Amino acid sequence: MTFDADRLVRAFDEAELHADTATLRSLLADDFQRSRSAWQGQPMELTVRASQTWVRHGGDWRLAGLQFSPLAEG
């Protein structure tokens, strides 16, 4: 899996510099995953924050770690 981390950093920097809240909201939305399913006929929903750690290896970016943290219902 390859990833252009530099492009993403530039996108965040530009959005923050210009106070572009719509772009920031869109970029941050990628950090959350929402799942819906059913267990024994009962609907279930789960929202988690996905945290990723990327490292540069041999000139490429590689995914080194991934963690899902459940968010409190509210």
PQR file of N, CA, C, O and H, with PARSE charges and radii, in Angstrom:
ATOM      1  N   MET A   1       0.851  -1.164   0.000 -0.4000 1.5000
ATOM      2  CA  MET A   1       0.000   0.000   0.000 -0.0000 2.0000
ATOM      3  C   MET A   1       0.901   1.232   0.000  0.5500 1.7000
ATOM      4  O   MET A   1       1.791   1.344   0.844 -0.5500 1.4000
ATOM      5  N   THR A   2       0.687   2.136  -0.914 -0.4000 1.5000
ATOM      6  CA  THR A   2       1.447   3.378  -0.926 -0.0000 2.0000
ATOM      7  C   THR A   2       0.525   4.525  -0.535  0.5500 1.7000
ATOM      8  O   THR A   2      -0.695   4.444  -0.673 -0.5500 1.4000
ATOM      9  H   THR A   2      -0.035   2.045  -1.600  0.4000 1.0000
ATOM     10  N   PHE A   3       1.133   5.578  -0.050 -0.4000 1.5000
ATOM     11  CA  PHE A   3       0.365   6.687   0.494 -0.0000 2.0000
ATOM     12  C   PHE A   3       1.175   7.956   0.325  0.5500 1.7000
ATOM     13  O   PHE A   3       2.365   7.971   0.639 -0.5500 1.4000
ATOM     14  H   PHE A   3       2.125   5.644   0.062  0.4000 1.0000
ATOM     15  N   ASP A   4       0.561   9.017  -0.161 -0.4000 1.5000
ATOM     16  CA  ASP A   4       1.245  10.288  -0.347 -0.0000 2.0000
ATOM     17  C   ASP A   4       1.013  11.172   0.878  0.5500 1.7000
ATOM     18  O   ASP A   4       0.146  12.045   0.869 -0.5500 1.4000
ATOM     19  H   ASP A   4      -0.406   9.005  -0.415  0.4000 1.0000
ATOM     20  N   ALA A   5       1.795  10.938   1.927 -0.4000 1.5000
ATOM     21  CA  ALA A   5       1.640  11.685   3.176 -0.0000 2.0000
ATOM     22  C   ALA A   5       1.950  13.159   2.973  0.5500 1.7000
ATOM     23  O   ALA A   5       1.313  14.017   3.583 -0.5500 1.4000
ATOM     24  H   ALA A   5       2.500  10.228   1.934  0.4000 1.0000
ATOM     25  N   ASP A   6       2.914  13.455   2.131 -0.4000 1.5000
ATOM     26  CA  ASP A   6       3.263  14.855   1.889 -0.0000 2.0000
ATOM     27  C   ASP A   6       2.080  15.622   1.300  0.5500 1.7000
ATOM     28  O   ASP A   6       1.848  16.774   1.664 -0.5500 1.4000
ATOM     29  H   ASP A   6       3.431  12.757   1.635  0.4000 1.0000
ATOM     30  N   ARG A   7       1.338  14.997   0.400 -0.4000 1.5000
ATOM     31  CA  ARG A   7       0.169  15.642  -0.198 -0.0000 2.0000
ATOM     32  C   ARG A   7      -0.887  15.919   0.865  0.5500 1.7000
ATOM     33  O   ARG A   7      -1.512  16.980   0.867 -0.5500 1.4000
ATOM     34  H   ARG A   7       1.527  14.060   0.104  0.4000 1.0000
ATOM     35  N   LEU A   8      -1.084  14.964   1.766 -0.4000 1.5000
ATOM     36  CA  LEU A   8      -2.072  15.133   2.820 -0.0000 2.0000
ATOM     37  C   LEU A   8      -1.668  16.248   3.785  0.5500 1.7000
ATOM     38  O   LEU A   8      -2.510  17.047   4.195 -0.5500 1.4000
ATOM     39  H   LEU A   8      -0.576  14.102   1.764  0.4000 1.0000
ATOM     40  N   VAL A   9      -0.397  16.307   4.147 -0.4000 1.5000
ATOM     41  CA  VAL A   9       0.095  17.373   5.026 -0.0000 2.0000
ATOM     42  C   VAL A   9      -0.115  18.732   4.364  0.5500 1.7000
ATOM     43  O   VAL A   9      -0.556  19.678   5.017 -0.5500 1.4000
ATOM     44  H   VAL A   9       0.288  15.658   3.815  0.4000 1.0000
ATOM     45  N   ARG A  10       0.196  18.837   3.077 -0.4000 1.5000
ATOM     46  CA  ARG A  10      -0.009  20.103   2.363 -0.0000 2.0000
ATOM     47  C   ARG A  10      -1.485  20.487   2.341  0.5500 1.7000
ATOM     48  O   ARG A  10      -1.818  21.663   2.489 -0.5500 1.4000
ATOM     49  H   ARG A  10       0.554  18.069   2.546  0.4000 1.0000
ATOM     50  N   ALA A  11      -2.373  19.508   2.157 -0.4000 1.5000
ATOM     51  CA  ALA A  11      -3.811  19.784   2.136 -0.0000 2.0000
ATOM     52  C   ALA A  11      -4.273  20.325   3.490  0.5500 1.7000
ATOM     53  O   ALA A  11      -5.046  21.281   3.540 -0.5500 1.4000
ATOM     54  H   ALA A  11      -2.101  18.553   2.037  0.4000 1.0000
ATOM     55  N   PHE A  12      -3.809  19.723   4.585 -0.4000 1.5000
ATOM     56  CA  PHE A  12      -4.144  20.231   5.921 -0.0000 2.0000
ATOM     57  C   PHE A  12      -3.594  21.635   6.113  0.5500 1.7000
ATOM     58  O   PHE A  12      -4.303  22.518   6.596 -0.5500 1.4000
ATOM     59  H   PHE A  12      -3.181  18.946   4.545  0.4000 1.0000
ATOM     60  N   ASP A  13      -2.333  21.852   5.739 -0.4000 1.5000
ATOM     61  CA  ASP A  13      -1.710  23.167   5.910 -0.0000 2.0000
ATOM     62  C   ASP A  13      -2.466  24.243   5.145  0.5500 1.7000
ATOM     63  O   ASP A  13      -2.724  25.322   5.680 -0.5500 1.4000
ATOM     64  H   ASP A  13      -1.757  21.134   5.347  0.4000 1.0000
ATOM     65  N   GLU A  14      -2.821  23.959   3.901 -0.4000 1.5000
ATOM     66  CA  GLU A  14      -3.558  24.934   3.087 -0.0000 2.0000
ATOM     67  C   GLU A  14      -4.924  25.238   3.683  0.5500 1.7000
ATOM     68  O   GLU A  14      -5.332  26.397   3.751 -0.5500 1.4000
ATOM     69  H   GLU A  14      -2.611  23.083   3.467  0.4000 1.0000
ATOM     70  N   ALA A  15      -5.633  24.195   4.117 -0.4000 1.5000
ATOM     71  CA  ALA A  15      -6.965  24.395   4.690 -0.0000 2.0000
ATOM     72  C   ALA A  15      -6.894  25.208   5.978  0.5500 1.7000
ATOM     73  O   ALA A  15      -7.743  26.067   6.219 -0.5500 1.4000
ATOM     74  H   ALA A  15      -5.302  23.253   4.062  0.4000 1.0000
ATOM     75  N   GLU A  16      -5.879  24.940   6.810 -0.4000 1.5000
ATOM     76  CA  GLU A  16      -5.723  25.705   8.053 -0.0000 2.0000
ATOM     77  C   GLU A  16      -5.321  27.143   7.766  0.5500 1.7000
ATOM     78  O   GLU A  16      -5.823  28.063   8.411 -0.5500 1.4000
ATOM     79  H   GLU A  16      -5.189  24.242   6.614  0.4000 1.0000
ATOM     80  N   LEU A  17      -4.430  27.350   6.813 -0.4000 1.5000
ATOM     81  CA  LEU A  17      -3.962  28.685   6.464 -0.0000 2.0000
ATOM     82  C   LEU A  17      -5.121  29.568   6.000  0.5500 1.7000
ATOM     83  O   LEU A  17      -5.177  30.753   6.327 -0.5500 1.4000
ATOM     84  H   LEU A  17      -4.022  26.602   6.289  0.4000 1.0000
ATOM     85  N   HIS A  18      -6.041  28.983   5.240 -0.4000 1.5000
ATOM     86  CA  HIS A  18      -7.156  29.748   4.677 -0.0000 2.0000
ATOM     87  C   HIS A  18      -8.442  29.593   5.480  0.5500 1.7000
ATOM     88  O   HIS A  18      -9.508  30.018   5.034 -0.5500 1.4000
ATOM     89  H   HIS A  18      -5.996  28.020   4.975  0.4000 1.0000
ATOM     90  N   ALA A  19      -8.349  28.988   6.663 -0.4000 1.5000
ATOM     91  CA  ALA A  19      -9.521  28.768   7.535 -0.0000 2.0000
ATOM     92  C   ALA A  19     -10.660  28.118   6.745  0.5500 1.7000
ATOM     93  O   ALA A  19     -11.821  28.509   6.869 -0.5500 1.4000
ATOM     94  H   ALA A  19      -7.483  28.644   7.026  0.4000 1.0000
ATOM     95  N   ASP A  20     -10.306  27.121   5.934 -0.4000 1.5000
ATOM     96  CA  ASP A  20     -11.278  26.409   5.094 -0.0000 2.0000
ATOM     97  C   ASP A  20     -11.886  25.256   5.896  0.5500 1.7000
ATOM     98  O   ASP A  20     -11.424  24.118   5.819 -0.5500 1.4000
ATOM     99  H   ASP A  20      -9.364  26.803   5.834  0.4000 1.0000
ATOM    100  N   THR A  21     -12.926  25.573   6.661 -0.4000 1.5000
ATOM    101  CA  THR A  21     -13.499  24.570   7.556 -0.0000 2.0000
ATOM    102  C   THR A  21     -14.148  23.407   6.804  0.5500 1.7000
ATOM    103  O   THR A  21     -14.153  22.279   7.299 -0.5500 1.4000
ATOM    104  H   THR A  21     -13.301  26.498   6.722  0.4000 1.0000
ATOM    105  N   ALA A  22     -14.687  23.665   5.631 -0.4000 1.5000
ATOM    106  CA  ALA A  22     -15.309  22.575   4.870 -0.0000 2.0000
ATOM    107  C   ALA A  22     -14.255  21.535   4.470  0.5500 1.7000
ATOM    108  O   ALA A  22     -14.502  20.332   4.566 -0.5500 1.4000
ATOM    109  H   ALA A  22     -14.683  24.580   5.229  0.4000 1.0000
ATOM    110  N   THR A  23     -13.099  21.990   4.029 -0.4000 1.5000
ATOM    111  CA  THR A  23     -12.029  21.066   3.649 -0.0000 2.0000
ATOM    112  C   THR A  23     -11.488  20.352   4.873  0.5500 1.7000
ATOM    113  O   THR A  23     -11.248  19.145   4.827 -0.5500 1.4000
ATOM    114  H   THR A  23     -12.899  22.967   3.951  0.4000 1.0000
ATOM    115  N   LEU A  24     -11.288  21.084   5.983 -0.4000 1.5000
ATOM    116  CA  LEU A  24     -10.812  20.438   7.206 -0.0000 2.0000
ATOM    117  C   LEU A  24     -11.787  19.368   7.677  0.5500 1.7000
ATOM    118  O   LEU A  24     -11.370  18.277   8.066 -0.5500 1.4000
ATOM    119  H   LEU A  24     -11.483  22.064   6.020  0.4000 1.0000
ATOM    120  N   ARG A  25     -13.072  19.669   7.645 -0.4000 1.5000
ATOM    121  CA  ARG A  25     -14.083  18.689   8.060 -0.0000 2.0000
ATOM    122  C   ARG A  25     -14.002  17.440   7.179  0.5500 1.7000
ATOM    123  O   ARG A  25     -14.102  16.316   7.671 -0.5500 1.4000
ATOM    124  H   ARG A  25     -13.411  20.555   7.329  0.4000 1.0000
ATOM    125  N   SER A  26     -13.822  17.646   5.886 -0.4000 1.5000
ATOM    126  CA  SER A  26     -13.721  16.517   4.963 -0.0000 2.0000
ATOM    127  C   SER A  26     -12.462  15.686   5.236  0.5500 1.7000
ATOM    128  O   SER A  26     -12.518  14.456   5.232 -0.5500 1.4000
ATOM    129  H   SER A  26     -13.741  18.559   5.486  0.4000 1.0000
ATOM    130  N   LEU A  27     -11.330  16.353   5.472 -0.4000 1.5000
ATOM    131  CA  LEU A  27     -10.088  15.636   5.752 -0.0000 2.0000
ATOM    132  C   LEU A  27     -10.183  14.860   7.059  0.5500 1.7000
ATOM    133  O   LEU A  27      -9.712  13.726   7.142 -0.5500 1.4000
ATOM    134  H   LEU A  27     -11.284  17.352   5.475  0.4000 1.0000
ATOM    135  N   LEU A  28     -10.787  15.460   8.078 -0.4000 1.5000
ATOM    136  CA  LEU A  28     -10.894  14.792   9.376 -0.0000 2.0000
ATOM    137  C   LEU A  28     -11.922  13.667   9.369  0.5500 1.7000
ATOM    138  O   LEU A  28     -11.819  12.737  10.167 -0.5500 1.4000
ATOM    139  H   LEU A  28     -11.169  16.382   8.011  0.4000 1.0000
ATOM    140  N   ALA A  29     -12.903  13.736   8.487 -0.4000 1.5000
ATOM    141  CA  ALA A  29     -13.930  12.690   8.424 -0.0000 2.0000
ATOM    142  C   ALA A  29     -13.322  11.333   8.085  0.5500 1.7000
ATOM    143  O   ALA A  29     -13.888  10.294   8.423 -0.5500 1.4000
ATOM    144  H   ALA A  29     -12.986  14.492   7.838  0.4000 1.0000
ATOM    145  N   ASP A  30     -12.181  11.342   7.425 -0.4000 1.5000
ATOM    146  CA  ASP A  30     -11.511  10.082   7.080 -0.0000 2.0000
ATOM    147  C   ASP A  30     -10.984   9.356   8.309  0.5500 1.7000
ATOM    148  O   ASP A  30     -10.657   8.171   8.228 -0.5500 1.4000
ATOM    149  H   ASP A  30     -11.720  12.187   7.150  0.4000 1.0000
ATOM    150  N   ASP A  31     -10.894  10.050   9.460 -0.4000 1.5000
ATOM    151  CA  ASP A  31     -10.396   9.432  10.690 -0.0000 2.0000
ATOM    152  C   ASP A  31     -11.445   8.570  11.390  0.5500 1.7000
ATOM    153  O   ASP A  31     -11.115   7.828  12.315 -0.5500 1.4000
ATOM    154  H   ASP A  31     -11.159  11.011   9.526  0.4000 1.0000
ATOM    155  N   PHE A  32     -12.697   8.659  10.962 -0.4000 1.5000
ATOM    156  CA  PHE A  32     -13.779   7.965  11.648 -0.0000 2.0000
ATOM    157  C   PHE A  32     -14.382   6.892  10.753  0.5500 1.7000
ATOM    158  O   PHE A  32     -14.508   7.070   9.541 -0.5500 1.4000
ATOM    159  H   PHE A  32     -12.966   9.262  10.211  0.4000 1.0000
ATOM    160  N   GLN A  33     -14.750   5.779  11.368 -0.4000 1.5000
ATOM    161  CA  GLN A  33     -15.449   4.719  10.646 -0.0000 2.0000
ATOM    162  C   GLN A  33     -16.742   4.426  11.380  0.5500 1.7000
ATOM    163  O   GLN A  33     -16.769   4.311  12.605 -0.5500 1.4000
ATOM    164  H   GLN A  33     -14.648   5.634  12.352  0.4000 1.0000
ATOM    165  N   ARG A  34     -17.807   4.309  10.613 -0.4000 1.5000
ATOM    166  CA  ARG A  34     -19.104   3.964  11.190 -0.0000 2.0000
ATOM    167  C   ARG A  34     -19.546   2.624  10.625  0.5500 1.7000
ATOM    168  O   ARG A  34     -19.529   2.408   9.413 -0.5500 1.4000
ATOM    169  H   ARG A  34     -17.785   4.402   9.618  0.4000 1.0000
ATOM    170  N   SER A  35     -19.939   1.736  11.514 -0.4000 1.5000
ATOM    171  CA  SER A  35     -20.358   0.389  11.110 -0.0000 2.0000
ATOM    172  C   SER A  35     -21.776   0.135  11.600  0.5500 1.7000
ATOM    173  O   SER A  35     -22.162   0.556  12.690 -0.5500 1.4000
ATOM    174  H   SER A  35     -19.953   1.911  12.498  0.4000 1.0000
ATOM    175  N   ARG A  36     -22.531  -0.555  10.777 -0.4000 1.5000
ATOM    176  CA  ARG A  36     -23.878  -0.982  11.157 -0.0000 2.0000
ATOM    177  C   ARG A  36     -24.023  -2.458  10.799  0.5500 1.7000
ATOM    178  O   ARG A  36     -23.602  -2.906   9.733 -0.5500 1.4000
ATOM    179  H   ARG A  36     -22.217  -0.897   9.891  0.4000 1.0000
ATOM    180  N   SER A  37     -24.626  -3.188  11.716 -0.4000 1.5000
ATOM    181  CA  SER A  37     -24.874  -4.606  11.461 -0.0000 2.0000
ATOM    182  C   SER A  37     -26.007  -5.050  12.371  0.5500 1.7000
ATOM    183  O   SER A  37     -26.663  -4.232  13.016 -0.5500 1.4000
ATOM    184  H   SER A  37     -24.968  -2.823  12.582  0.4000 1.0000
ATOM    185  N   ALA A  38     -26.224  -6.347  12.411 -0.4000 1.5000
ATOM    186  CA  ALA A  38     -27.246  -6.903  13.296 -0.0000 2.0000
ATOM    187  C   ALA A  38     -26.680  -8.142  13.973  0.5500 1.7000
ATOM    188  O   ALA A  38     -25.906  -8.894  13.380 -0.5500 1.4000
ATOM    189  H   ALA A  38     -25.691  -7.011  11.886  0.4000 1.0000
ATOM    190  N   TRP A  39     -27.078  -8.341  15.222 -0.4000 1.5000
ATOM    191  CA  TRP A  39     -26.681  -9.521  15.974 -0.0000 2.0000
ATOM    192  C   TRP A  39     -27.942 -10.107  16.587  0.5500 1.7000
ATOM    193  O   TRP A  39     -28.619  -9.454  17.382 -0.5500 1.4000
ATOM    194  H   TRP A  39     -27.707  -7.731  15.703  0.4000 1.0000
ATOM    195  N   GLN A  40     -28.254 -11.339  16.215 -0.4000 1.5000
ATOM    196  CA  GLN A  40     -29.453 -12.026  16.683 -0.0000 2.0000
ATOM    197  C   GLN A  40     -30.698 -11.160  16.494  0.5500 1.7000
ATOM    198  O   GLN A  40     -31.567 -11.078  17.363 -0.5500 1.4000
ATOM    199  H   GLN A  40     -27.705 -11.869  15.570  0.4000 1.0000
ATOM    200  N   GLY A  41     -30.750 -10.525  15.337 -0.4000 1.5000
ATOM    201  CA  GLY A  41     -31.916  -9.719  14.976 -0.0000 2.0000
ATOM    202  C   GLY A  41     -31.940  -8.317  15.555  0.5500 1.7000
ATOM    203  O   GLY A  41     -32.860  -7.549  15.269 -0.5500 1.4000
ATOM    204  H   GLY A  41     -30.045 -10.592  14.632  0.4000 1.0000
ATOM    205  N   GLN A  42     -30.947  -7.967  16.364 -0.4000 1.5000
ATOM    206  CA  GLN A  42     -30.883  -6.630  16.979 -0.0000 2.0000
ATOM    207  C   GLN A  42     -29.889  -5.752  16.207  0.5500 1.7000
ATOM    208  O   GLN A  42     -28.745  -6.150  15.988 -0.5500 1.4000
ATOM    209  H   GLN A  42     -30.200  -8.590  16.596  0.4000 1.0000
ATOM    210  N   PRO A  43     -30.330  -4.557  15.795 -0.5600 1.5000
ATOM    211  CA  PRO A  43     -29.395  -3.673  15.083  0.2800 2.0000
ATOM    212  C   PRO A  43     -28.274  -3.195  16.003  0.5500 1.7000
ATOM    213  O   PRO A  43     -28.490  -2.960  17.191 -0.5500 1.4000
ATOM    214  N   MET A  44     -27.091  -3.058  15.443 -0.4000 1.5000
ATOM    215  CA  MET A  44     -25.916  -2.591  16.182 -0.0000 2.0000
ATOM    216  C   MET A  44     -25.236  -1.506  15.361  0.5500 1.7000
ATOM    217  O   MET A  44     -25.152  -1.602  14.137 -0.5500 1.4000
ATOM    218  H   MET A  44     -26.916  -3.250  14.477  0.4000 1.0000
ATOM    219  N   GLU A  45     -24.756  -0.483  16.036 -0.4000 1.5000
ATOM    220  CA  GLU A  45     -23.981   0.572  15.384 -0.0000 2.0000
ATOM    221  C   GLU A  45     -22.730   0.839  16.202  0.5500 1.7000
ATOM    222  O   GLU A  45     -22.757   0.771  17.431 -0.5500 1.4000
ATOM    223  H   GLU A  45     -24.824  -0.405  17.030  0.4000 1.0000
ATOM    224  N   LEU A  46     -21.644   1.139  15.526 -0.4000 1.5000
ATOM    225  CA  LEU A  46     -20.390   1.408  16.194 -0.0000 2.0000
ATOM    226  C   LEU A  46     -19.656   2.498  15.416  0.5500 1.7000
ATOM    227  O   LEU A  46     -19.544   2.432  14.192 -0.5500 1.4000
ATOM    228  H   LEU A  46     -21.622   1.195  14.528  0.4000 1.0000
ATOM    229  N   THR A  47     -19.164   3.489  16.133 -0.4000 1.5000
ATOM    230  CA  THR A  47     -18.331   4.522  15.528 -0.0000 2.0000
ATOM    231  C   THR A  47     -16.977   4.473  16.218  0.5500 1.7000
ATOM    232  O   THR A  47     -16.892   4.498  17.446 -0.5500 1.4000
ATOM    233  H   THR A  47     -19.255   3.542  17.127  0.4000 1.0000
ATOM    234  N   VAL A  48     -15.926   4.404  15.422 -0.4000 1.5000
ATOM    235  CA  VAL A  48     -14.574   4.337  15.953 -0.0000 2.0000
ATOM    236  C   VAL A  48     -13.704   5.393  15.281  0.5500 1.7000
ATOM    237  O   VAL A  48     -13.970   5.828  14.161 -0.5500 1.4000
ATOM    238  H   VAL A  48     -15.995   4.384  14.424  0.4000 1.0000
ATOM    239  N   ARG A  49     -12.675   5.783  15.989 -0.4000 1.5000
ATOM    240  CA  ARG A  49     -11.663   6.646  15.398 -0.0000 2.0000
ATOM    241  C   ARG A  49     -10.511   5.754  14.967  0.5500 1.7000
ATOM    242  O   ARG A  49     -10.034   4.927  15.744 -0.5500 1.4000
ATOM    243  H   ARG A  49     -12.459   5.429  16.899  0.4000 1.0000
ATOM    244  N   ALA A  50     -10.074   5.920  13.755 -0.4000 1.5000
ATOM    245  CA  ALA A  50      -8.953   5.147  13.236 -0.0000 2.0000
ATOM    246  C   ALA A  50      -7.691   6.001  13.322  0.5500 1.7000
ATOM    247  O   ALA A  50      -7.633   7.087  12.745 -0.5500 1.4000
ATOM    248  H   ALA A  50     -10.461   6.592  13.124  0.4000 1.0000
ATOM    249  N   SER A  51      -6.689   5.512  14.036 -0.4000 1.5000
ATOM    250  CA  SER A  51      -5.394   6.187  14.142 -0.0000 2.0000
ATOM    251  C   SER A  51      -4.383   5.375  13.355  0.5500 1.7000
ATOM    252  O   SER A  51      -4.262   4.164  13.540 -0.5500 1.4000
ATOM    253  H   SER A  51      -6.736   4.630  14.504  0.4000 1.0000
ATOM    254  N   GLN A  52      -3.659   6.051  12.477 -0.4000 1.5000
ATOM    255  CA  GLN A  52      -2.681   5.376  11.638 -0.0000 2.0000
ATOM    256  C   GLN A  52      -1.290   5.944  11.888  0.5500 1.7000
ATOM    257  O   GLN A  52      -1.124   7.144  12.104 -0.5500 1.4000
ATOM    258  H   GLN A  52      -3.758   7.034  12.327  0.4000 1.0000
ATOM    259  N   THR A  53      -0.301   5.071  11.855 -0.4000 1.5000
ATOM    260  CA  THR A  53       1.094   5.482  11.940 -0.0000 2.0000
ATOM    261  C   THR A  53       1.782   5.081  10.648  0.5500 1.7000
ATOM    262  O   THR A  53       1.803   3.908  10.278 -0.5500 1.4000
ATOM    263  H   THR A  53      -0.436   4.095  11.679  0.4000 1.0000
ATOM    264  N   TRP A  54       2.348   6.075   9.965 -0.4000 1.5000
ATOM    265  CA  TRP A  54       3.030   5.846   8.698 -0.0000 2.0000
ATOM    266  C   TRP A  54       4.507   6.140   8.871  0.5500 1.7000
ATOM    267  O   TRP A  54       4.877   7.061   9.599 -0.5500 1.4000
ATOM    268  H   TRP A  54       2.332   7.028  10.266  0.4000 1.0000
ATOM    269  N   VAL A  55       5.356   5.363   8.207 -0.4000 1.5000
ATOM    270  CA  VAL A  55       6.800   5.580   8.235 -0.0000 2.0000
ATOM    271  C   VAL A  55       7.327   5.610   6.803  0.5500 1.7000
ATOM    272  O   VAL A  55       6.797   4.955   5.905 -0.5500 1.4000
ATOM    273  H   VAL A  55       5.055   4.615   7.616  0.4000 1.0000
ATOM    274  N   ARG A  56       8.381   6.388   6.627 -0.4000 1.5000
ATOM    275  CA  ARG A  56       9.023   6.424   5.308 -0.0000 2.0000
ATOM    276  C   ARG A  56      10.078   5.311   5.285  0.5500 1.7000
ATOM    277  O   ARG A  56      10.931   5.233   6.170 -0.5500 1.4000
ATOM    278  H   ARG A  56       8.812   6.920   7.356  0.4000 1.0000
ATOM    279  N   HIS A  57      10.009   4.458   4.267 -0.4000 1.5000
ATOM    280  CA  HIS A  57      10.922   3.320   4.148 -0.0000 2.0000
ATOM    281  C   HIS A  57      11.378   3.231   2.702  0.5500 1.7000
ATOM    282  O   HIS A  57      10.583   2.972   1.798 -0.5500 1.4000
ATOM    283  H   HIS A  57       9.316   4.521   3.548  0.4000 1.0000
ATOM    284  N   GLY A  58      12.670   3.450   2.499 -0.4000 1.5000
ATOM    285  CA  GLY A  58      13.199   3.355   1.132 -0.0000 2.0000
ATOM    286  C   GLY A  58      12.563   4.341   0.170  0.5500 1.7000
ATOM    287  O   GLY A  58      12.411   4.034  -1.012 -0.5500 1.4000
ATOM    288  H   GLY A  58      13.315   3.661   3.233  0.4000 1.0000
ATOM    289  N   GLY A  59      12.190   5.513   0.648 -0.4000 1.5000
ATOM    290  CA  GLY A  59      11.592   6.527  -0.219 -0.0000 2.0000
ATOM    291  C   GLY A  59      10.086   6.415  -0.363  0.5500 1.7000
ATOM    292  O   GLY A  59       9.462   7.294  -0.957 -0.5500 1.4000
ATOM    293  H   GLY A  59      12.314   5.762   1.608  0.4000 1.0000
ATOM    294  N   ASP A  60       9.490   5.363   0.164 -0.4000 1.5000
ATOM    295  CA  ASP A  60       8.040   5.170   0.100 -0.0000 2.0000
ATOM    296  C   ASP A  60       7.445   5.282   1.494  0.5500 1.7000
ATOM    297  O   ASP A  60       8.143   5.099   2.491 -0.5500 1.4000
ATOM    298  H   ASP A  60       9.998   4.649   0.646  0.4000 1.0000
ATOM    299  N   TRP A  61       6.167   5.580   1.559 -0.4000 1.5000
ATOM    300  CA  TRP A  61       5.450   5.586   2.841 -0.0000 2.0000
ATOM    301  C   TRP A  61       4.814   4.225   3.040  0.5500 1.7000
ATOM    302  O   TRP A  61       4.213   3.670   2.121 -0.5500 1.4000
ATOM    303  H   TRP A  61       5.600   5.728   0.749  0.4000 1.0000
ATOM    304  N   ARG A  62       4.950   3.688   4.252 -0.4000 1.5000
ATOM    305  CA  ARG A  62       4.385   2.376   4.603 -0.0000 2.0000
ATOM    306  C   ARG A  62       3.542   2.503   5.859  0.5500 1.7000
ATOM    307  O   ARG A  62       3.894   3.241   6.780 -0.5500 1.4000
ATOM    308  H   ARG A  62       5.439   4.139   4.999  0.4000 1.0000
ATOM    309  N   LEU A  63       2.443   1.792   5.895 -0.4000 1.5000
ATOM    310  CA  LEU A  63       1.598   1.762   7.069 -0.0000 2.0000
ATOM    311  C   LEU A  63       2.262   0.881   8.122  0.5500 1.7000
ATOM    312  O   LEU A  63       2.447  -0.316   7.904 -0.5500 1.4000
ATOM    313  H   LEU A  63       2.157   1.193   5.147  0.4000 1.0000
ATOM    314  N   ALA A  64       2.623   1.473   9.270 -0.4000 1.5000
ATOM    315  CA  ALA A  64       3.324   0.738  10.320 -0.0000 2.0000
ATOM    316  C   ALA A  64       2.380   0.279  11.425  0.5500 1.7000
ATOM    317  O   ALA A  64       2.662  -0.708  12.105 -0.5500 1.4000
ATOM    318  H   ALA A  64       2.472   2.446   9.447  0.4000 1.0000
ATOM    319  N   GLY A  65       1.279   0.971  11.611 -0.4000 1.5000
ATOM    320  CA  GLY A  65       0.361   0.591  12.675 -0.0000 2.0000
ATOM    321  C   GLY A  65      -1.015   1.191  12.454  0.5500 1.7000
ATOM    322  O   GLY A  65      -1.163   2.240  11.827 -0.5500 1.4000
ATOM    323  H   GLY A  65       1.050   1.772  11.059  0.4000 1.0000
ATOM    324  N   LEU A  66      -2.023   0.499  12.986 -0.4000 1.5000
ATOM    325  CA  LEU A  66      -3.399   0.921  12.842 -0.0000 2.0000
ATOM    326  C   LEU A  66      -4.128   0.566  14.120  0.5500 1.7000
ATOM    327  O   LEU A  66      -4.040  -0.566  14.596 -0.5500 1.4000
ATOM    328  H   LEU A  66      -1.902  -0.353  13.496  0.4000 1.0000
ATOM    329  N   GLN A  67      -4.849   1.531  14.680 -0.4000 1.5000
ATOM    330  CA  GLN A  67      -5.603   1.295  15.915 -0.0000 2.0000
ATOM    331  C   GLN A  67      -7.005   1.863  15.762  0.5500 1.7000
ATOM    332  O   GLN A  67      -7.189   2.956  15.226 -0.5500 1.4000
ATOM    333  H   GLN A  67      -4.920   2.450  14.293  0.4000 1.0000
ATOM    334  N   PHE A  68      -7.986   1.114  16.234 -0.4000 1.5000
ATOM    335  CA  PHE A  68      -9.375   1.566  16.240 -0.0000 2.0000
ATOM    336  C   PHE A  68      -9.800   1.805  17.681  0.5500 1.7000
ATOM    337  O   PHE A  68      -9.682   0.906  18.514 -0.5500 1.4000
ATOM    338  H   PHE A  68      -7.837   0.226  16.669  0.4000 1.0000
ATOM    339  N   SER A  69     -10.287   2.990  17.984 -0.4000 1.5000
ATOM    340  CA  SER A  69     -10.746   3.337  19.326 -0.0000 2.0000
ATOM    341  C   SER A  69     -12.234   3.652  19.281  0.5500 1.7000
ATOM    342  O   SER A  69     -12.640   4.567  18.564 -0.5500 1.4000
ATOM    343  H   SER A  69     -10.382   3.720  17.307  0.4000 1.0000
ATOM    344  N   PRO A  70     -13.062   2.918  20.031 -0.5600 1.5000
ATOM    345  CA  PRO A  70     -14.500   3.202  20.001  0.2800 2.0000
ATOM    346  C   PRO A  70     -14.784   4.573  20.613  0.5500 1.7000
ATOM    347  O   PRO A  70     -14.152   4.976  21.590 -0.5500 1.4000
ATOM    348  N   LEU A  71     -15.737   5.273  20.025 -0.4000 1.5000
ATOM    349  CA  LEU A  71     -16.153   6.564  20.535 -0.0000 2.0000
ATOM    350  C   LEU A  71     -17.375   6.383  21.419  0.5500 1.7000
ATOM    351  O   LEU A  71     -18.225   5.532  21.157 -0.5500 1.4000
ATOM    352  H   LEU A  71     -16.251   4.945  19.232  0.4000 1.0000
ATOM    353  N   ALA A  72     -17.452   7.182  22.457 -0.4000 1.5000
ATOM    354  CA  ALA A  72     -18.594   7.109  23.360 -0.0000 2.0000
ATOM    355  C   ALA A  72     -19.874   7.498  22.635  0.5500 1.7000
ATOM    356  O   ALA A  72     -19.888   8.408  21.806 -0.5500 1.4000
ATOM    357  H   ALA A  72     -16.761   7.873  22.670  0.4000 1.0000
ATOM    358  N   GLU A  73     -20.931   6.800  22.959 -0.4000 1.5000
ATOM    359  CA  GLU A  73     -22.220   7.142  22.362 -0.0000 2.0000
ATOM    360  C   GLU A  73     -22.724   8.410  22.994  0.5500 1.7000
ATOM    361  O   GLU A  73     -22.548   8.628  24.193 -0.5500 1.4000
ATOM    362  H   GLU A  73     -20.920   6.061  23.632  0.4000 1.0000
ATOM    363  N   GLY A  74     -23.342   9.240  22.207 -0.4000 1.5000
ATOM    364  CA  GLY A  74     -23.819  10.475  22.792 -0.0000 2.0000
ATOM    365  C   GLY A  74     -24.737  11.109  21.893  0.5500 1.7000
ATOM    366  O   GLY A  74     -25.263  12.179  22.199 -0.5500 1.4000
ATOM    367  H   GLY A  74     -23.484   9.063  21.233  0.4000 1.0000
TER
END
